[in-house]
Amino acid sequence: MNIKPLGKRAVIQRVEAEEKTTSGIILTGSAKEKPQYARILAVGVDEENELKVGDQVIYKQYSGTTVKIDGEEFIVIELEDILAIIE
């Protein structure tokens, strides 16, 4: 991947949603919600930023710009739309 975010932005990729609920019900493609958590692939320049490549994060629903490169989907998102780091 050759995307370098500018300014206070990051490039993230969604982590796939579970196909089975905790009670064991298998979800079909249309029943799955798009997850609001993702993995950081690249981070722009910001002195106050504590994110690094590889972090798993939770981000605001419906935020960012989705782009498709070589058949893969990425999201370019403002750093302020990233809500938390999953540890």
C-alpha positions in Angstrom: 0.0 0.0 0.0 1.4 3.4 -1.0 -1.0 5.8 0.8 0.6 8.5 2.9 -1.9 10.6 4.8 -1.4 14.3 5.0 -1.7 16.5 8.1 -3.9 15.2 10.9 -5.2 12.1 9.1 -4.7 8.4 9.2 -5.2 5.4 6.9 -7.1 2.6 8.5 -8.6 -0.7 7.4 -11.6 -2.3 9.0 -11.2 -5.4 11.0 -13.7 -8.0 9.8 -16.9 -8.5 11.9 -17.6 -11.8 13.6 -19.7 -14.2 11.6 -21.2 -15.7 14.7 -22.9 -14.1 17.7 -21.9 -14.9 21.3 -24.9 -17.1 21.5 -23.8 -19.1 18.5 -26.1 -17.7 15.8 -24.4 -17.5 12.4 -24.9 -14.1 10.6 -25.5 -13.8 6.9 -23.8 -11.1 4.9 -26.7 -8.7 5.0 -27.2 -9.1 8.8 -23.6 -8.2 9.6 -22.9 -4.6 10.7 -19.8 -2.9 9.5 -17.5 -2.8 12.4 -16.4 0.5 13.9 -13.0 -0.8 14.7 -10.0 -0.9 12.5 -6.2 -1.3 12.3 -3.9 1.8 11.7 -1.9 1.4 8.5 -0.4 4.9 8.2 -0.5 8.1 10.2 0.1 11.7 9.1 2.2 14.3 10.9 0.8 15.6 14.2 3.0 16.3 17.3 0.2 15.5 19.7 -0.6 12.2 18.1 -0.2 9.0 20.1 -1.3 6.6 17.4 1.2 4.3 15.6 1.0 1.8 12.8 -0.6 -1.5 13.9 -2.8 0.0 16.6 -6.4 -1.3 16.7 -8.8 1.6 17.2 -12.5 2.5 17.5 -13.7 5.3 15.2 -16.8 7.3 14.7 -19.5 5.7 12.6 -19.9 7.2 9.0 -16.6 9.1 9.2 -13.7 9.1 6.8 -13.4 8.6 3.1 -13.4 5.1 1.7 -11.0 4.3 -1.1 -10.4 1.1 -3.0 -6.8 0.3 -4.1 -5.9 -3.0 -5.8 -9.2 -4.5 -4.7 -8.7 -3.6 -1.0 -10.8 -1.1 0.9 -9.1 1.6 3.0 -10.5 4.6 5.0 -8.7 7.9 5.2 -9.9 9.5 8.4 -9.3 12.6 10.5 -7.4 11.8 13.7 -10.2 13.6 15.7 -12.6 10.9 14.5 -10.6 8.1 16.1 -12.1 7.6 19.5 -10.0 5.0 21.3 -7.1 2.6 21.1 -8.0 -1.1 21.8 -5.3 -2.7 24.0 
